[in-house]
Amino acid sequence: MVVDEAVAATLRGQSQTQVATFVAGCAERMAQVFTGLCGTDPARSSDSDVVVHLLENLWDPEVPADSFRVSVESLEGFRELEPSDEEIIDVAGIYSFYSVLAMRYAALYRSTGDVEDALKCAHSCLTAMGQLDQNLPGAALFAQEAEFQQRTASAPSLDALSFDLLSRLKEDDRIVSRERLLAIQSRFRR
């Protein structure tokens, strides 16, 4: 697994609500990749709604595990996660797959509390950014994601975040997500 050993060790020793902060950040950093690549397709509008709703829930410590089980089932119905014998080769398909996968593992973590799902969420983000680095000369998105993961691995628990800190975390992650989308879209022009 690509996740930094120190991050993995930290997460394994954290409370569920601290790890919830971590997975919410990972999902937030990947969300605009999905909505930006798939959200313009009218056939995917309900999928985009699922993603937006999931993000709201991931940042809310009061949402019950059952709600996240529903999100997992919804995400598993997305075309990105449908079994196929064909390899995904188009740029939009590759990165929307990683985005959905990261969000699925974030929701799965919140539904079960199994830290291994949080690590799989982190792994999905790192793998996507590593692959993007290989296709964009001079990019350092893998290192950026690793840095975010190191920082948020020991962030306060979701239920202890002040409104200001929560807003700042979400906004920082949204900015990164938007930058990732723009980087991916730049590949279409090559």
C-alpha positions in Angstrom: 0.0 0.0 0.0 1.3 3.5 -0.9 0.0 5.2 2.3 2.9 6.5 4.4 3.6 4.1 7.3 3.5 7.0 9.9 0.1 8.0 8.6 -1.2 4.5 8.8 0.2 4.0 12.3 -1.4 7.3 13.4 -4.8 6.5 11.9 -4.7 3.0 13.6 -4.3 4.8 16.9 -7.0 7.5 16.5 -10.6 7.6 17.6 -13.3 7.0 15.0 -14.2 10.6 14.9 -10.6 11.6 14.3 -10.4 9.2 11.3 -13.7 10.6 10.1 -12.0 14.0 9.7 -9.3 12.2 7.7 -11.7 10.4 5.3 -13.8 13.5 4.8 -10.8 15.4 3.7 -9.7 12.7 1.3 -13.2 12.5 -0.2 -13.4 16.3 -0.5 -10.1 16.5 -2.3 -11.4 14.0 -4.9 -15.0 15.2 -5.2 -14.7 17.9 -7.8 -12.7 15.5 -10.0 -15.9 13.4 -10.3 -18.4 16.3 -10.5 -16.2 18.2 -12.9 -15.7 15.2 -15.2 -19.2 13.7 -15.0 -21.5 16.4 -13.7 -22.1 18.0 -17.1 -23.7 14.7 -18.4 -27.5 14.9 -17.7 -27.6 11.2 -17.3 -25.2 11.5 -14.3 -27.0 14.3 -12.4 -28.3 11.9 -9.8 -24.8 10.5 -9.3 -23.5 14.1 -8.7 -26.3 14.6 -6.2 -25.2 11.4 -4.4 -21.7 12.8 -4.2 -22.7 16.2 -3.0 -25.0 14.6 -0.3 -22.2 12.2 0.7 -19.7 15.1 1.2 -22.1 17.0 3.4 -22.6 13.8 5.5 -18.9 13.0 5.7 -18.3 16.3 7.5 -21.1 15.8 9.9 -20.2 13.6 12.9 -23.9 13.1 13.8 -24.9 11.2 10.6 -25.6 7.5 11.5 -23.7 4.6 10.0 -26.9 3.4 8.2 -26.9 6.5 6.1 -23.4 5.7 4.9 -24.3 2.2 4.1 -26.9 3.6 1.7 -24.2 5.9 0.2 -21.9 2.9 -0.3 -24.7 1.0 -2.1 -25.4 4.1 -4.3 -21.7 4.5 -5.2 -21.4 0.8 -6.0 -24.1 1.4 -8.6 -22.1 4.0 -10.4 -20.7 2.9 -13.8 -17.2 3.5 -12.6 -17.5 0.5 -10.2 -19.4 -1.8 -12.4 -17.5 -5.0 -13.2 -16.0 -5.0 -16.7 -13.6 -7.0 -18.8 -12.4 -3.8 -20.5 -9.6 -1.7 -19.1 -10.4 1.9 -18.5 -8.2 3.9 -20.9 -9.8 7.3 -21.3 -8.6 10.1 -19.0 -12.0 11.1 -17.6 -12.9 7.5 -16.9 -9.6 6.8 -15.0 -9.9 9.7 -12.7 -13.6 9.5 -12.1 -13.0 5.9 -11.2 -10.4 6.9 -8.5 -12.7 9.6 -7.3 -15.6 7.3 -6.8 -13.4 4.6 -5.3 -12.0 7.1 -2.7 -15.5 8.3 -1.8 -16.8 4.7 -1.5 -14.0 3.9 1.0 -14.7 7.1 2.9 -18.4 6.1 3.2 -17.5 2.5 4.0 -15.3 3.7 6.8 -18.1 5.8 8.2 -20.5 2.8 8.0 -18.2 0.3 9.6 -15.5 2.2 11.5 -12.8 -0.2 10.0 -9.6 1.9 9.8 -8.5 -0.3 6.9 -11.2 1.3 4.8 -9.8 4.7 5.7 -6.4 3.5 4.5 -7.9 2.2 1.2 -9.5 5.6 0.8 -6.1 7.3 1.3 -4.5 4.8 -1.1 -7.0 5.5 -3.8 -6.2 9.3 -3.6 -2.4 8.7 -3.7 -2.7 6.2 -6.6 -4.7 8.7 -8.6 -2.3 11.5 -8.0 0.7 9.3 -8.7 -0.7 8.4 -12.0 -1.5 12.0 -12.8 2.1 13.0 -11.9 3.3 10.5 -14.5 1.3 12.1 -17.2 1.9 15.8 -16.3 5.5 16.9 -16.6 6.6 18.7 -13.4 3.5 17.8 -11.4 3.9 17.0 -7.7 0.3 16.0 -6.9 1.3 12.8 -5.2 3.6 14.7 -2.8 0.8 17.2 -2.2 -1.7 14.5 -1.3 0.8 12.7 1.0 1.4 16.1 2.8 -2.3 16.6 3.2 -2.7 13.1 4.6 0.2 13.6 7.0 -1.4 16.8 8.2 -5.0 15.5 8.6 -4.0 12.2 10.1 -3.7 13.9 13.5 -6.4 16.5 13.0 -8.9 17.0 15.7 -11.9 14.7 15.8 -14.8 15.7 13.6 -17.1 16.4 16.6 -14.4 18.6 18.2 -13.8 20.9 15.2 -14.7 24.5 15.6 -16.9 26.0 12.9 -13.9 28.1 11.7 -11.5 25.2 11.6 -14.0 23.0 9.9 -14.7 25.7 7.3 -10.9 26.2 6.7 -10.3 22.5 6.3 -13.1 22.1 3.8 -12.1 25.2 1.8 -8.5 24.1 1.6 -9.6 20.6 0.4 -12.0 22.2 -2.1 -9.2 24.4 -3.6 -7.0 21.3 -4.0 -9.9 19.4 -5.6 -10.5 22.2 -8.1 -6.8 22.3 -8.9 -6.8 18.6 -9.5 -9.7 18.8 -11.9 -8.0 21.6 -13.8 -4.8 19.5 -14.1 -6.8 16.5 -15.3 -8.7 18.7 -17.8 -5.4 20.0 -19.1 -4.6 16.4 -20.3 -7.6 16.6 -22.7 -5.8 19.4 -24.6 -2.7 17.4 -25.2 
